Amino acid sequence: MADVLVKRFEDLDSYQGQFLYAGRGLGVTAWGMNILRLPPNWADYPNHDHLKDGQEEVYVVLQGTATLEADGQSWQLHPGTLARVGSQQKRKIFPGAEGVVILALGGTPGKVYQPSSK
C-alpha cells in the first residue's frame, strides 16, 4: 500500500475556520504546516513572534494578496511569493481586498520538530 495521504482544505481541522491544521491533518511530523485563510482586509491577525519555541516560518502565498509587516517595514505578498521570518521577529499579516490563502511552514533550526499536542 502506498504511503500517501491526500486531503482537501475543507477536510482539515481548523481554528475558527481560518487556521487549518494541514501538517496534523496529513500526519506530517518533520515540520509544522498550516493553511491561513484570511478574509479581505482582516486586521485581527496577531502581531507575534516565536521566541518561545525558536521556530522560523516561511509563508507561501497560494491565492490573493497580503502585506507582511515587521519592524516598521512592509512587503507585498502575491501568489508565487515566498517570505521567511526569523523566530525573534515580530510580524503581522494584513490580507488584501480579496483576502489571502497562505501556506505557512515552520521549524526550529538545529532541532528535531515536535508536533503540537493541541
C-alpha positions in Angstrom: 0.0 0.0 0.0 1.3 3.5 -0.9 2.4 5.8 1.9 0.3 8.7 0.6 -2.5 10.7 2.2 -4.4 13.3 0.2 -6.9 15.8 1.7 -8.8 18.8 0.6 -8.6 22.0 2.7 -12.2 21.5 3.8 -11.3 18.1 5.2 -8.7 19.6 7.7 -9.4 20.5 11.3 -9.3 24.2 11.9 -9.3 27.0 14.4 -12.1 29.5 13.6 -12.2 28.2 10.1 -9.2 30.4 9.2 -6.2 28.5 10.5 -6.2 25.0 9.0 -4.0 22.3 10.6 -2.5 21.0 7.4 0.5 19.2 8.9 -1.5 17.4 11.5 -4.2 16.5 9.0 -1.7 14.9 6.7 0.3 13.3 9.5 3.4 15.4 8.8 5.9 15.0 11.7 9.1 16.6 10.2 7.9 20.3 10.2 5.0 22.5 11.1 2.5 23.3 8.4 -0.8 25.3 8.4 -3.0 27.0 5.9 -4.0 30.5 6.7 -7.3 31.6 5.1 -7.6 35.3 6.0 -10.7 37.3 4.9 -10.5 40.6 2.9 -8.9 43.5 4.8 -8.9 41.5 8.1 -7.0 43.4 10.8 -7.0 40.8 13.6 -4.1 38.6 12.5 -1.9 38.6 15.6 1.3 40.5 15.8 3.6 37.8 17.0 7.0 36.2 17.2 8.2 32.7 18.0 10.7 33.5 20.7 9.3 30.8 23.0 9.7 27.9 20.5 12.5 29.3 18.3 10.5 28.5 15.2 11.3 30.3 11.9 8.4 30.4 9.4 8.1 30.5 5.6 4.9 31.9 4.1 3.9 30.8 0.5 1.0 32.7 -1.0 -1.4 30.4 -2.8 -4.2 32.9 -3.6 -5.0 36.6 -3.1 -2.6 39.2 -1.7 -1.4 40.4 1.6 1.1 42.8 3.2 3.7 41.4 5.7 4.8 44.0 8.3 7.8 43.6 10.5 10.0 46.2 12.3 8.5 49.2 10.5 9.0 47.6 7.1 6.4 46.1 4.8 6.5 43.6 1.9 3.8 42.8 -0.6 2.9 39.2 -0.9 1.3 37.8 -4.1 0.9 34.2 -5.4 4.3 32.8 -6.2 5.9 34.9 -3.4 8.0 33.3 -0.6 8.7 35.1 2.7 10.9 33.8 5.5 10.6 35.3 9.0 13.0 34.6 11.9 11.8 33.3 15.2 12.7 36.5 17.1 11.0 38.8 14.6 7.5 40.2 15.4 5.4 40.1 12.3 1.8 40.7 11.2 0.0 39.8 8.0 -2.7 42.1 6.6 -4.8 40.5 3.9 -5.6 42.5 0.7 -9.0 43.4 -0.7 -9.8 39.9 -1.9 -8.3 38.1 1.2 -5.4 35.7 1.1 -4.6 32.0 1.4 -1.1 31.2 2.7 0.8 28.0 3.3 2.8 28.6 6.5 5.7 26.2 7.1 7.7 26.2 10.3 10.6 24.6 12.2 13.3 25.3 14.7 16.8 25.4 13.3 19.0 22.6 14.6 16.2 20.8 16.5 14.0 17.9 15.8 10.5 19.0 15.1 8.0 18.3 17.9 4.4 18.3 16.7 2.0 20.3 18.8 -0.3 18.2 21.0 -3.2 20.6 20.5 
